[in-house]
Amino acid sequence: MNATFENRLAEVRRRIKAACERSGRRPEEVRILAVSKTYGPDCIREAVACGLTFFGESRVQEAKQKIPLCPTALTWHLVGHLQTNKVKDAVNLFGLIQAVDSLKLLLAIETAAEAAGRVMPVFLEVNVSGESSKYGLAPAAIPDVLKAANGLRRVDIQGLLTIPPLAEDPEHARPYFRNLRELRDRWRQETGFELRELSMGMSHDFEVAVEEGATWIRVGTILFGKRNTP
């Protein structure tokens, strides 16, 4: 018999709590982003009924169609790669853009946020592993991007995101999560940016991410079940 959404969420929270206990953290420091890409409004309403309010989408076009059909008092994060021609829509749809992977994109968000009359919270995506198949800024580029961001009025860089190499064993992700946390601590000292948020960990490795300092985990299949992707 399949577990209910409520049961699956309770199990994720239990595992977060245990990971926090192992690493001397408080569970309140870790927030769950329910990655709802490919799942319909009915699934989101069920999640909302269980107390979730933060949802993540990967594609602007899908989010544009879905968000108006969902409860209104939710905060939506964009977690997928954002093309510059979709920036205006993203700024109007989302409460936070988690995967800013270039200075060019950051500047485009600044322009769109100025036009929208808002300040846009963002995370910088850091390609800690150096994989050519992944989006993200090289760690060496981050200080210069932060320096450039000092002159921007309409973007608020709140933290960092990374995606480790895919591996069956969650422990293989640990050095990448740890590296991002250590880099963050160094950049804090060097740049003055607080970078308080670390978006690390997905359904298969979120416990390791929590142990290494994640403040946001991005989980979808562990909550909603297997995706019906084409």
N, C-alpha and C positions, 0 to 999 in steps of 0.2 A: 504494500500500500504506500502510495507516494505521500511524503510529508507535506503539510500545508505550508503556505508562505510564512505564516506566523511561526511555525516550528523551525523552518530553515533560518529565518531571521534570528530567532532566539539562539540557535546553535552558532551562528556567526558571532553574535554578541558574547556568547560564552567563551568562544575561542579567542576573541579580542581580549576579554578580561584575563584569561589565563596567560596570554602573551604579555600583557601589561604586568601581571604579577611576576613573571619570570624576569622582566627587565626593569623593574622598579618604577613603572609608570602608572598613571591613573587612567582608567578606561575612558573618562570624559575627555581626554586629550586626543582621542581617535574618533574621527567621524566617518560614517559610511556613505559613500556615493553609490547609489544603486544605478548601475549602468544599464539603461533601459533600451538601448538600440535594438531594433527589430521586434521589440515587444510592444503590444498595443495598449491603448488607453485603459482597457479593463485590467490589465496586469498592474498598471501604475496605480489605479484606484485601489486595488487590493493592497499594494504596498503602503499607500497613504493611510489606509484603514489600520495598518499595523504600526503607524507612527513615523514612517519615513517621509522626509520633506526635501531631500537633496537627490537629484536625478542627473545622470550623465548621458549625453547623446554624442555620437561620433560624426554624424552628417547633418549639415545645416538644413538640407532639403527635407530630410525625414523629420527633423525637429520642427520645421516650419509647419508641416502638416499635422503633427501630433500634438504639439503643445496647446493649441486652442481647444483640443478635445479633452484635456486633462483638468483636474482641479486647479484653481487659480493660485492658491497660496503656496506655491512650490518654488524652489530655487533650482534652476537648470544650469549645469556646467557643460561646456563643450570640451570633450576629451580627445577628439580625433584631429587629424591634420586639417588646418584651415587654409584654404586658398584665398589669396588677396581679393579675388572678385566676389567672395562671399562674406567679406568682413562687415559690410554695412548690415546685412541681415543678422549676422552673429551678434553684433553689438546690441541690436534691438531685441533679440530673442533670449540671450543668455545672461545669467547673473555673474558668471565667471568663465573665462577662457583659460583652460588648463594647459594647453599645449602650444605655447608661442615658441616657434622654432627658428626664428630669424629676426634680425633687427629690422629688415624690410617689413615684416608682418607687424612688428610692434609699432612701427611708424604709421602703418595703414590703420591700425586700431586706434591710435591717437587721433588721427584725422576723422575717422568715423564717429568716435566718441565725442569729439568736439562738435560735430554736426548734430549729434543726438542730444547734446546738452547734458552729458553724464560722465562720470568717472568709471572706467572699466577695470575691475580687478582681473589680474592675470597671473599665471604661473609661467615661468620659463621652462621649456623642455630641454633637458640636458642628456645628451647621448653619451652616457658614462662608459658604455661598452665599446664605443668607437665602431659599431657595426655600420657598414655602408648601406645596409638595407633599412636602417631606421632613420626616422626624422630626428631632429633635435640639434641643439647647438653643441659644439665641442666644448668641453670644460674650459679650455684655454680662451675661448671667445667670451665667456660670461662677464669677466670684469669690464671689458670694453662696452658690452651691451648695457650693463648697469650704469656705467659712466655716461653713456648717451642718454639713458633714461632719466638721469638727473634733471635734464632740461624739459621733460615732458610733463604736462599738466593733467592729462586726461587718461593716463594709465597708472594703475597702482600695482606694482609688482609685489605680490604677497608671498610668493614661494616658488618652489621648484618641483618638477615632475621628472621621473625617469622610468624606463621600461627595460628590465634586464634581458639578457638573451634567454630564449625559451629553453627550458630544461624540465625534465620530468621531476627531478628532485628539487624541492623548494630551496634547499640549502645552497644550491648553486647560485641563487640570486643574492645571497647575503653579502658578499663582498661589494656588489654594485650598489646595494642600498646603503651599506656602511660608507662607501666612498662618497656618495652624494651627500650624506649627512656631514661628513668631515669637510668636504668642499664647501658646503653651506656655512659651516662654522668659520672657515677661513675667510670666505667672501664677506661675511658679516663684519669681521674685523677690518677688512681692507676697504670696504665700500660704504659702510654705514647703513646699508639696507638690512632690515630686520630679517626678511626671508623666513618668517615664522612657520610657514606651511611646507610640508613635504608630502607630495602625492606619490605614494609608492605602494605597490602590492595590488594583486588582483586575486581572483577566486582561488588560484592554486598556491599562492605564496604570500598571502596577506599576513599570516602570523609572523613570518620572518621579517616582513617589512615593519610590522608594529614593534617587534623587538629591537629593530634598528632605528626607530624614531619616526615612523610615518605618522602624520596627523590626518591624512585622508587615505582611505583604501577604496579602490575602484572595483566593485564586485557586481557581476551580472548573473552568470550562469548558476552560481551557487545559491542565489536567491530565487531567480525566475525559472530555472531549469534550462534544458538545452535549447539553443536558439534555432529557429526555423529559417535558416539562411538559404538563399537560392543555390 
